Amino acid sequence: MLIAFASGDGLTIDSHFASAPKFEMYKFTGEKLGIIHTTLVAEDMAESEDRVNARINMLKLCAIVYCTQIGGPAAARLVQCGIHPLKVPEGTLIVDELNRMNKLLLSKKLPPWLKKKVDAVEA
């Protein structure tokens, strides 16, 4: 399962979805230490007429996207594409959210919305 974080500094979730300069993307493999990381830079998206659509296309393989803010229409478009947006306070550490998600995924006691995502990835 791929999870992305809207981040300018690579360490914290500090960006609005539509104006994020880059996304830190992590893939959970289901193993205890099974996290693979990559960074997607939003260089060409600053000039895009539809920044939301450009970001959705970039993140289309993700199951979850963390950000500090997201507009209602953008959130709806993400959900329509099968991506679950999560808003967190600015400055939330990515590593803290990774640890929280990893514990949830390993515990198998998932909230319904997350279970649906996991089941979709495993299918």
C-alpha positions as CSV (number, residue, x, y, z in Angstrom):
1,M,0.0,0.0,0.0
2,L,1.4,3.4,-1.0
3,I,1.0,6.4,1.3
4,A,2.0,10.0,0.4
5,F,2.7,13.0,2.7
6,A,2.5,16.6,1.4
7,S,5.8,18.0,2.6
8,G,8.2,20.8,1.8
9,D,11.0,19.7,4.1
10,G,10.7,15.9,3.8
11,L,10.4,15.5,7.6
12,T,7.0,17.0,8.4
13,I,3.6,17.2,6.9
14,D,3.5,20.9,6.3
15,S,1.7,21.6,3.0
16,H,-1.8,22.1,1.6
17,F,-2.6,19.4,-0.9
18,A,-2.9,21.7,-4.0
19,S,0.3,23.7,-3.3
20,A,2.6,21.0,-1.9
21,P,6.1,21.3,-3.5
22,K,6.7,17.6,-3.1
23,F,5.2,14.4,-1.7
24,E,7.1,11.9,0.4
25,M,5.8,8.5,-0.7
26,Y,6.1,5.3,1.3
27,K,5.2,1.8,0.4
28,F,4.2,-0.6,3.2
29,T,5.1,-4.2,2.4
30,G,3.4,-5.8,5.3
31,E,6.7,-6.7,7.0
32,K,7.8,-5.3,10.4
33,L,10.4,-3.0,8.8
34,G,9.0,-3.2,5.3
35,I,8.8,0.5,4.3
36,I,10.1,1.7,1.0
37,H,10.5,5.5,0.5
38,T,10.7,7.8,-2.5
39,T,10.2,11.5,-3.1
40,L,8.0,12.9,-5.9
41,V,8.8,16.6,-6.7
42,A,6.0,18.7,-7.9
43,E,8.2,20.9,-10.2
44,D,6.0,20.9,-13.3
45,M,2.8,21.2,-11.3
46,A,3.3,24.8,-10.2
47,E,2.5,25.9,-13.8
48,S,-0.3,23.5,-14.3
49,E,-3.8,24.9,-15.0
50,D,-5.3,22.3,-12.7
51,R,-2.9,21.7,-9.9
52,V,-5.2,19.4,-8.1
53,N,-5.6,17.1,-11.2
54,A,-1.8,17.1,-11.7
55,R,-1.3,16.0,-8.2
56,I,-4.0,13.3,-8.3
57,N,-2.4,11.9,-11.5
58,M,1.0,11.9,-9.8
59,L,-0.4,10.1,-6.7
60,K,-2.9,7.8,-8.5
61,L,-1.3,4.6,-7.1
62,C,-1.5,5.9,-3.5
63,A,-4.2,4.7,-1.1
64,I,-3.8,7.6,1.4
65,V,-2.5,11.1,1.2
66,Y,-1.7,13.2,4.3
67,C,-1.8,17.0,4.1
68,T,-2.4,20.0,6.3
69,Q,-5.4,21.3,4.3
70,I,-7.4,20.3,1.3
71,G,-10.5,21.8,-0.2
72,G,-13.8,20.0,-0.4
73,P,-13.8,19.6,-4.2
74,A,-10.2,18.3,-4.2
75,A,-10.9,15.9,-1.4
76,A,-14.0,14.6,-3.3
77,R,-11.9,14.1,-6.5
78,L,-9.3,12.2,-4.5
79,V,-11.9,9.9,-3.0
80,Q,-13.4,9.3,-6.5
81,C,-10.0,8.1,-7.6
82,G,-9.8,5.7,-4.6
83,I,-7.4,7.9,-2.6
84,H,-8.2,8.7,1.0
85,P,-7.2,12.2,2.1
86,L,-6.2,12.7,5.8
87,K,-5.7,16.2,7.3
88,V,-3.3,16.5,10.1
89,P,-1.9,19.6,12.0
90,E,1.0,21.4,10.3
91,G,4.3,20.2,11.6
92,T,3.2,16.6,12.2
93,L,6.2,14.4,11.9
94,I,6.1,12.0,9.0
95,V,7.9,9.3,11.0
96,D,5.3,9.5,13.7
97,E,2.5,8.9,11.2
98,L,4.5,6.1,9.6
99,N,4.9,4.4,12.9
100,R,1.2,4.8,13.7
101,M,0.2,3.4,10.4
102,N,2.7,0.5,10.6
103,K,1.4,-0.5,14.0
104,L,-2.2,-0.4,12.7
105,L,-1.3,-2.5,9.7
106,L,0.6,-5.0,11.7
107,S,-2.1,-5.2,14.4
108,K,-4.8,-6.3,11.9
109,K,-7.3,-4.2,14.1
110,L,-8.0,-1.7,11.3
111,P,-10.7,1.0,11.2
112,P,-13.3,0.2,8.5
113,W,-12.0,2.8,6.0
114,L,-8.4,1.4,6.3
115,K,-9.5,-2.2,6.1
116,K,-11.2,-1.4,2.8
117,K,-8.0,0.1,1.5
118,V,-5.9,-2.9,2.6
119,D,-8.4,-5.4,1.1
120,A,-8.3,-3.5,-2.2
121,V,-4.5,-3.6,-2.3
122,E,-4.5,-7.3,-1.5
123,A,-7.1,-8.2,-4.1
